[in-house]
Amino acid sequence: MAAQRPKTQAAREAEELCDELRTALRAVGVTLPSVRVDPVLWGDEQSVPSLIDLGRCNFGTARRLVEVVSKEREL
């Protein structure tokens, strides 16, 4: 088993952003359980996480997300 490298500040910030996104989505009734920092970026020590993977969702979640985004756009 490979030793885990210490996380960079950018990695910590990316994970915090994922947490904030999950919390904000839950507050409007949307749950995307697969939200995460794109794991492909962790292969290179020099890479800075710049992609958030939103994952897949079911039709109900997609509909709820459309409702929330559409309501926000109307404001």
C-alpha positions as CSV (number, residue, x, y, z in Angstrom):
1,M,0.0,0.0,0.0
2,A,1.4,3.4,-1.0
3,A,2.0,6.0,1.6
4,Q,-0.4,8.9,1.4
5,R,1.2,12.3,0.6
6,P,0.4,15.3,2.6
7,K,-2.3,17.4,1.0
8,T,-1.4,20.8,-0.5
9,Q,-3.2,23.9,0.3
10,A,-4.9,23.8,-3.1
11,A,-6.1,20.2,-2.4
12,R,-7.5,21.2,0.9
13,E,-9.3,24.2,-0.7
14,A,-10.7,22.0,-3.5
15,E,-12.1,19.6,-0.9
16,E,-13.5,22.4,1.1
17,L,-15.2,23.7,-2.1
18,C,-16.8,20.3,-2.6
19,D,-18.1,20.4,0.9
20,E,-19.5,23.9,0.4
21,L,-21.1,22.8,-2.8
22,R,-22.7,19.7,-1.2
23,T,-24.1,21.9,1.6
24,A,-25.5,24.5,-0.7
25,L,-27.2,21.9,-2.9
26,R,-28.7,20.2,0.1
27,A,-30.1,23.5,1.3
28,V,-32.2,23.7,-1.9
29,G,-33.2,20.0,-1.8
30,V,-30.6,18.6,-4.2
31,T,-28.2,15.8,-3.3
32,L,-25.3,14.9,-5.6
33,P,-23.5,12.1,-3.6
34,S,-20.7,11.8,-6.1
35,V,-19.4,15.4,-5.8
36,R,-15.6,15.2,-5.5
37,V,-12.3,16.6,-6.6
38,D,-11.4,15.0,-10.0
39,P,-9.2,12.1,-8.9
40,V,-7.2,12.1,-12.2
41,L,-5.5,15.3,-11.0
42,W,-3.9,13.6,-8.0
43,G,-1.5,11.5,-10.1
44,D,1.0,14.3,-10.4
45,E,2.4,16.1,-7.4
46,Q,2.7,19.3,-9.4
47,S,-0.9,19.3,-10.5
48,V,-3.3,21.8,-8.9
49,P,-6.9,20.5,-8.6
50,S,-9.0,22.5,-10.9
51,L,-11.9,20.3,-11.7
52,I,-14.8,19.3,-9.5
53,D,-16.6,16.1,-10.6
54,L,-20.3,16.4,-10.1
55,G,-20.9,12.7,-10.8
56,R,-24.1,11.2,-12.1
57,C,-27.6,11.6,-10.8
58,N,-31.0,10.1,-11.2
59,F,-33.9,11.7,-13.1
60,G,-35.5,13.1,-10.0
61,T,-32.3,14.8,-8.9
62,A,-31.8,16.2,-12.4
63,R,-35.3,17.6,-12.4
64,R,-34.9,19.2,-9.0
65,L,-31.6,20.7,-10.1
66,V,-33.3,22.2,-13.2
67,E,-36.1,23.6,-10.9
68,V,-33.6,25.3,-8.6
69,V,-31.5,26.7,-11.4
70,S,-34.6,27.9,-13.3
71,K,-36.0,29.7,-10.2
72,E,-32.7,31.4,-9.5
73,R,-32.5,32.6,-13.1
74,E,-36.0,34.1,-12.8
75,L,-34.9,36.3,-9.9
